């Protein structure tokens, strides 16, 4: 398409189309930095017991459960994806139209989607996913000063680790 004879609207549209071809995207969830050794669960700034899992490992154990059955599956990412996918597609299409009209930028649209998906995953974590905590878990949480039977919530680290990040698609 040549831009020397295009209207200003046409030029803006061409610019948006080129931007869309880069295929920018958003990552949402427990991001990779939470798998580092300084991200131990339930410890102050990663200091403490060496056998304590990282925040990322804790997320994986809870998302899929453990093979020994000690930690049951309490999916908070896959479940949210499966149950919110149609809503996310509708919202993406609305935002795409707003980008094409020039109402918002691609970066803004991605940010809105990242925030929406992040909120949906956090809402799922806060929903007290079954099965209920085992009595041993309740006892441990009480000893740690966190009484209650809320699943996936102890120190709030998992909930606080749900983030989104925008990527331009060039790598």
Secondary structure, 3 states (H helix, E strand, C coil): CCCCCCCHHHHHHHHHHHHHHCCCEEEEEECHHHHCCCCECCCHHHCCCCCCCEHHHHHHHHHHCCCCCCCCCCCCCHHHHHHHHHHHHHHHHHHHHHHHHCCCCHHHHHHHHHHHHHHHHHHHHHCCCCCCCCHHHHHHHHHCCCCCCCCCCCCCHHHHCEEEEEECCCC
